[in-house]
Amino acid sequence: MQAADEYLGSLQTFRHGIHPEEYKDRSSAAPIERMPFVEEYILPLSQHLGAPSRPIVKVGQKVLRGEMIAEAAGLVSVALHAPVDGTVVAIDLFDHPNGQMQPAIKIKTDPFSSQRMQVNPVLPVEQMSYQQFIDGVQQAGIVGMGGAAFPAHVKFSIPEGKSCKYLMLNGCECEPFLTCDHRVMVEYSEALMDGIHIVQHFIKAERIYIAIEANKPDAIAILKAAAAKSPLPIVVAPLVVKYPQGAEKMMITAILGEEVPTGKLPLDVGTMVSNVGTVAALSDYFRMGKPLIERVLTVTGTAVKRAANILVPIGTPMHQVVDYCGGITTDTPRILLGGPMMGMVQKNLDVPVVKGTSGILILTDNEVQSFDTYSCIRCGRCLEACPLFLNPARLGLMAKHGLWDEMEENNVMDCFECASCSFVCPSGIPLVQSFRVGKSMIREKKSREKSQKK
């Protein structure tokens, strides 16, 4: 953190938020390693928000690395590709990181293949129409790499009547422990800058911001030097180290001083936000013809022998990724996919890496404590923590009594579940979990009402 002090005084941020311990020093200096190929890969058809991909291969069919094996099944859907040369051995239900059994394609790796992909650039970007670019992103299977896995072609599509004044690249990586975006910015800066040029060719934003928290001074320095050489209007924006600085609405507020209105999207204030890994993936596809078949993720935590940042083929069983890092040091690990604030708890590691897997966090049982829950003491800490200025205490009481309509009236749908309120609550009230239930009930009610009108 001392190296970041030179930026203090010029740092920008948003109001409220929290300051959890970072624990990034475990892996922040670990260079990206390539995961060795394994014997089998399991590729869920649902690895993104929206409709699952539709299989276009059959059991017994041989596939090549980078070959499309499932097509987009709608507007909000993306293609899926083989991460290795091999043979399709099953199309069936398999364990998914979301805790359910989901349809997936299982590929057995060809042990005699070199697994080298032939460089096959798509149509030059300069010759593409805007729609061809959008279609290409969808065909490449590119999604948001920050964890949400929102189809990137939808993000890059600007609806009629709207425009993008500002393009923002999210390199904040505010979740504790995770460092994969940090390493992408340091080691893949050329691909990142090239991805920016590709997007800018079609978006034509007035200004491009690369938002980076000040605890990544090496990334800030590298990208400032790269931006200085670029003809594009790129500004590297160091931000205060605070959670959830990487939430797109918080980032927009920090950099532009503007607030995205309730129920609105960043484009409603002329801004488009994309993760740095997502933009770097554009360069891989449009320059080399390489779709999204692998991603960088962080393996870390006190219960794993060696913390690392690894380039992992999509579909790799997670237990094999952890074994590559030396395995687990305890008999009672706690496993999360993603960071400790918004990560998804796992019962085991018998699930595959998917496009939205930003990290595998393994903690000892002692570090993940179970708290007794007490009544709200009206301390106001959750109000001070909430970056959206909601009233988590009031919403929690409404959820407790099943007052779903009242929760909606108090803007619970604006909550992006950062868990800041749960983190600071001295009574141990699982606020964010109750909000998820409330939001689910509200969506279910609206769906019923919509069906009844038909």
N, C-alpha and C positions, 0 to 999 in steps of 0.2 A: 504493500500500500504506500510505502514511502515514495516509490517512483512515480506515483500518481499525484503527489502533492503539487507538482509543477502546474497542474491544470486547475487546482483549487482557485476559486475567485472567479473563474470563467465558466464553471460547471453549471449546467441547467438541470432542473428536475421538476417534479410535480409536488403538490401538497399531500400530506398524509403519507401512508406507507409504513413499512417496518424495516428493521435492520437485523435480520437473522445472521448467525455466524456463517461465513462463506465456505470454508473447507475446500477451497479450490486449489490450494497449494499441493494437494495430493497428486493432481494430474495436470495442472496448468502448464508445466514445463515439459510434459511428456509428448514427444513428437508422434505424429500419426503413423501407426503401423498398419500393414495390410494383413488381414485375417487369412490364414491358409484355407484353401478350399476343403470342404468336408464331404462326407459320403452322400448325404441326402439333404434336400431343402424342401421346406413346406411353405407355400405361398398362398396365404389367405386371399380370397377374392375381395374382401372388404378390408382395405388398408387406408381408407380415406373417408372423409365425410361425403355422404351422398350414396348413390346406388352402387352396389358391388359390381366389380368387373364381370364380364360374361366370357366363360371359357371358349376358346376356339381351337383347342387341341384335344386329342383323345388319348386314352390309356394305351401305352405301347409306342406312342409316337416319339421319334427322336427330335430334339430341339437344340438350337445353337444359342450360345451366350448372347443375350441382347435381343433374341427373337421374341416377338409378341406372342403370348400364350393366352391372353384374355383381353378382350376389347372393352372400350368404354360402353356402358349400358345406358347412357343418357347424357344430358347436358352436364349435370353435376356428378361426374364419374370420370375415371381415367383408365388407361390401358395398363396391363401388367406384363412383365417380360421375364424371360428365363435368366437367372443369374449365372448359370453355368451351361456348358455343353453336357447333355445328358438325355435321359429317357423319362417320359412321364409314366409313373408307376401307379398313380392313384389320383382320382378326383373325388374327394369324399369330405366328411366332416372331421375337423381336427381342432385341438385346443387353440384358442385365440387369446392374445393378451388381455382382451376385454372380459375374460372369465367365462365366455360361452364357447360352445362348439360351433364352428363356422365352416362353410364350404372352402376348400383349399385345394391347390394342385401340388402334388408331391412329385419331385424330380430326383431321380437317382443319377448322381454325377458319373460322367464317362471318365474312368480312371486313366485312360490312355490319351486324353485330350490335353493339349497345352493350355487350354482355356484362354487363349489370346483372341481378343475381338478384332475384327478387321475394321480399320478406320474407314468410315463411310459417311462423309459429310452430307448433310441434307442440302436442299436448295440454298444458295447463298442468301444471307439475311437481307442484303441490299436489293435482292430481286423478289423478295416476298411481299405479299400484301399483308395487311394487318390480320385478316382472317386466317391466312395461311400460317402466320405466326401462332395465333391462338390454337389452331388445330394441331400444330406441331407440338406445342406444350402438352396438350391433352394426349396425343399419341405417344409422347415420351414418358407418360406416367408420372410426371412431376407434380409433387404436392408440397404443401408448406412443411419445411423440415424442422420447424421449431417445436413440433409436438402435436399441433392440432390436425395436421395432415389435410388441410383444406385444398381442394384441387387448384393448382396454380393458374390454369388457363381461365378459370372463373375470376380469380383475383385480378388477372391482367386484362380482363375484358372491361372496357369502359362503356357503361350503358349510354344510350342516346340521351342527349341533353345534359350530360355531365362531362367534366374534364379533370385531368390530373395536373395540378399545378406543382405539386411536390411529390417526389418519389423518395421514400424512406427505406433504408436497409436496416434491419434490426440485428444488431450485433451485441445487444446488451447482455444477453444470457444471465439474467438476474437470479435464476434458481441456484441455490447453494449446491456445491459439489460439481456441477456440470461444467465442462470446459471444451466440448467438441466444437462449438461455434468459434471460440477463441482460437483454437488451433487451425480451423479452416481459414480464418482471416490472416493468420500469420503465415501459413504454409501454402495456401491456395489463393493468395492475393491476386495473382495474374488471372486466374479463372474467374474470380469475383469481379474484377474490374472489367473483364471481357463480357461477363454476364450483364453488368450495368450498361455497357455500350449496346448490347443487343436489345435490352428492354427500352432504353432511351430512344433507339432508332424508331420505335413504334409509339411510345408514350409521349415523347417530346415534352418532358416536364421542364418547368422553368428553373428548378433547382433540385439537386439530388443530395440527400443527407445520408451519411453512414453514422448511425447512432451506436456508440460504444461506451460502456461503463468505464470509469476511470481506473478500475483495477486491472485493466488490460493495456498498460502503457506501450508494450511492444507492438500490439495490433494497431493502436492509435498512430504510432510513429510510422509503421510500414504503410498504412493506408493513406496517411497524410502525404507521404512522399509519392505514392502512386497517383493520388489525386492531383498533385502539383504538376505532374507530367501529362495529365489528361486534358483534352480540349473541352471536356464536358464540365458543366457548372456543379462540381462535386464539393461538398463541405463535410469534413469529418467532425462530428459533434460529440465531444466527450461529455458524459452525463454523470451525475452523482451516483454513487453506489448505493442503491436502495431498491427494495423489493416492493411492488412489482414493476420496476422501471421498464422491463421489456414488453409489457402489455401495450398493444398498439395505441390505445387511447391515451395511456399515460405518456408514451413517447411523443405523441403529437402535442400534448399539452406542454411537455418539457421543452420541446424544440421550438414550436410555433407560438406557444402561449394561448392556443385555442382549445376549446372543449368540444368534443364530438357530442352533439345533442342526443338526448335519450332516444333510443329506438333508431338511431341513424348509424351510418357506416362512415369510415374514414373518407371515402370518395365524396360524401356529402359536404365535406370541408375541403375538397380538392386535393386529397392526399391518398396515396397508395403506399401500403406498407408490405414489405416482403422480407423474409428471413435471409441472412447472408448465404446459408447453405443452399437455399432454393435458387438463388440467383447464380451461384457458382455452377449448379447443376445444368442451367441453361446453356452455359458455355460447352459443357461436355456433350450435350446433345446436338446443338446447332453447328458446332465446329468439327465434331468427331463422329456424330451419329450414335452416341452412346446414351441410351435411355437410362432412367433411374433404376439401376439394378444393384446398387450398393450405396451405403451412406456411412458417414463418420459418426461414431457414438462414443460416449465415455463410459468406461467400466470403473467404478470407484466405490468407496465406502470402507469402513474399518474391518469388515468381515471378508474382504477379498484380499488375496495375498499381494497382488500387484495392480495398482491403478494404472490405467492406460487409456489412450484415445486410439480407436481402431477403425479402419475402413473395412466394413463388414458387408458381404453380399446379403441382399434382402432374402429372407427365408431361412437363414442360418439358425439352428436351434440354439437358444440362449445358453444352455448349459455348456455347449461347446465353446462359446465365446468366453465364458467364465473360466472354463478349464484352460483355455489359452493364456489366461491371466494368472494361472497358478492355482486356481480353485478357491474354495471357501474355507475360512479358518475356524468356523464354529459349527456346532451341530444344530443350533437354533437361529439361523439367519432370518432377517426381515428383508424382503426383496421388493423393490419398487422399480417400475419402469418410468424414467424421467427423474425429476428432482424431488426432494422431500416435501415441497409445498403443494405441488399439483400433480405429482406422480401417481401412477396406478399401482396399487398393491398387488403382488402376485403370490399365489400359494406355492409355486415351485418354478423351476426354470425350464420346464418342458413345453415351452412355447417358442415360436420363431421371432426373429427380428423382423419388424415391419417398417414401412417407410417413415412412420412417425416416432420410431424409437430413438430418442436423443441420448438416453443413458440407461445403464443398468446399475442401480444403487443397492448395495448389499450392506446392511448394518447388523450389529450384534443385537441380541434380544434386549440387552440392558439399555441400549440407546433409544429404543422405541418403547417408551414407558406408557402404561395404561393409566389414565387419570380418572379419578372419581368425578362425577358430575354433580355440581351443586346449583342452587338457584341463582339467577342473575342478581348481582348486587348493585346494578345501575352505576357502575364505576365509570362508564363512558370510554373505556380503552378501545372498544371495537369501533366507535365513532371516529376516534382519532386515527385509527389505523386504516379505515376503509378509503381507498383511493378515489372512489366514486361518490363519496359523501352520502352513502346510504346510512340507514339506521339498523345495523345488524341485530342489536338487542331486540328492537321492536319486531323485526321480521322473524326472529327466532321464536318469539312468543306467539306470533300469528301462526307459524308453522306447527308449533306444539298443539294448537287448538284447531288445526285444520282450516284456517281462514285463508283459503287460496285466493279468493277474489280480492281480499284486502291486501294480500302480499303483492298481487299484480299492481294494484293501485299505488302501492308504495315502491314501485319500480324494481321488484326483485329480478325481473327479466334482464335488467341492465347488468346484474352481477355476473362477472366472468369467473367466479369461483377461485380467486387467488388464495383464499384461506388465510388472509392476514388477520381477519377477525377471530378465527378459531385459534390462531397462533398466540394472540395476546390475551385471550379470555382467562382470567384467574379462576373462574368457576369450572373450567374444563368443558364448557358447553360446545358440542359439535355443530357450530353454527352453519358452516358451509355445507355440511351433509344435509341439514334440514332444508337449506335453500335448494339443493338439488332435488329433493323430494317435492318441494313446493313447485318448482319450475316444471317438473315432470307432470305433476297433477294438473297444472294450468294448461300445458300443451295437450294433455289427454282430453281435458274438457273441451278445448277449442276444436280438437279433431272430431269429437262426438257431435258437437254442434254443427260442424261443417258437413258431416255425413247426414245428419238429420234434415238439412236444408236441400239435399240433392233429391 
